[in-house]
Amino acid sequence: MMERVSAFERKQRVVIIGGGPGGYEAALAGARLGADVTLVERTGVGGSAILTDVVPSKSLIATAESAAAIRDASQLGVQFSVRGASGRPQRPEVAVNLRAVNRRLLSLAAKQSLDMKADLEGAGVTIVQGEGRLEGADRVVVSTGKQGADFDEFEADTIVVSVGATPRQLPSAMPDGERILTWTQLYSLEEVPEHLIVVGSGVTGAEFASAYSLIGAEVTLVSSREQVLPGEDADAARVIEEVFKRQGMHVLSKSRAERVERTERGVTVTLTDGRTIQGSHCLMAVGSIPNTSGIGLVEAGIEMTEGGQILVNRVARTNLPNVYAVGDCSNALPLASVASMQGRTAMFHALGDAVDPISMRTVASNIFTQPEIATVGWSQKEIEEGIAQGEVYRIDLATNARAKMMGVEDGFVKLFARTGSGTVIGGVIVAPKASELIFPVTMAMEHRLTVDQVARVFPVFPSLAGSVSDAARAMHRVEE
């Protein structure tokens, strides 16, 4: 007669649906804590973040930055020339082989996915390819057949939902993968678009508009708001828009696309005011929707927002005690870094390890335009509206010695400090590699440092990071 094994005598069974950054980190953390972990993924480990979003898009942006650096090198006294037929030097054009670029970035994404898969397998995680669906709060059914005919069932003590999100599609501008595109379809292009119309001036639209402008495409950015990047720091958005226009980009403010139609040679974008724009291609960057429908969440009783996001608390837990949700499918910030932290935190909490609840206020984010925009903490708008009590100081990069050497003219460092105490409560950096420069500000926030404490740290001279120290020093509090 077989003895029944209690839940306290066997390994905890964890089933994770979705292998993006959050699901991947949850799986690793769970396996390292001794759980029996099964990861269900329908496309490949890393999910869309690795295969069609973050890794390929940032690789494209790196190529654009290189093209811009070569094109602007003459400002630093570096000249490129070839001998013409007459023997005289001629300045060559900077050309981008988009087919080679896209092959490279997709190869990088695939390699990163395989590396992540190897990490999981090495940690003892069972990887199942298929589409997962909740059957209540303690069972996951996985469709593994091509026609959905084959199924596997997994009992679970803990379930982590990490199904991500997909580009929003509008009925009046349906993507065809050739001329009308979502950002996941751009990598099929073999030539730089003659004229790319980008609909949507949020983070995704601004990043791709910046990149394609730098690699040689004519770009029109259709923005429904008064300014690009409407959700960001107003000064930062103003700098980026000025840079865009100086590059030759057409920025249409207060303009909303009504429909996008494919023509014989390209696309026509019709605006709500009746104007039309002719282009070769159109990128629809109008947000994303979580992949939460049809996977048994509602039937299981999981609470969700009206937009389909899963409601979670600071340890990524849903209203069901043993079900967690991480990444873009949850109501947290849609950042890969947040998804990863949520995944680890969920596993620590579910398996009884020490855990620090996540504070979204100390999460740094970055927009990979040229220059980049990095932000953390409270915003200047919140301070001006009295939501947070703080003081603001801005220092332009044009005054920074290293910036002068690099030929950098656009950008600034802005610090926010608590009124009275001088504690750092936020910051904005617009600069090349702002994603790297924001780290000391984030550290200061996390450890509740004052501007005086930040100012006492020795920066390298000359360095762009020196402007962070300069801004902190300028906010020195005189003791009364």
Secondary structure, 3 states (H helix, E strand, C coil): CCCCCCCCCCCCEEEEECCCHHHHHHHHHHHHCCCEEEEEECCCCCHHHHHCCHHHHHHHHHHHHHHHHHHCHHHHCCCCCEECCCCCEECCCCCCCHHHHHHHHHHHHHHHHHHHHHHHHHHCCEEEECEEEECCCCEEEEECCCCCCCEEEEECCEEEECCCEEECCCHHHCCCCCCEECCCCHHHCCCCCCEEEEECCCHHHHHHHHHHHHCCCEEEEECCCCCCCCCCCHHHHHHHHHHHHHHCCEEECCCCEEEEEECCCCEEEEECCCCEEEECEEEECCCEEECCCCCCHHHHCCCECCCCCECCCCCCECCCCCEEECHHHECCCCCHHHHHHHHHHHHHHHCCCCCCCCCHHHCCEEECCCCEEEEEECCHHHHHCCCCCEEEEEEEHHHCHHHHHHCCCCCEEEEEEECCCCEEEEEEEEECCHHHHCHHHHHHHHCCCEHHHHHCCCCCCCCCCHHHHHHHHHCCCCCC
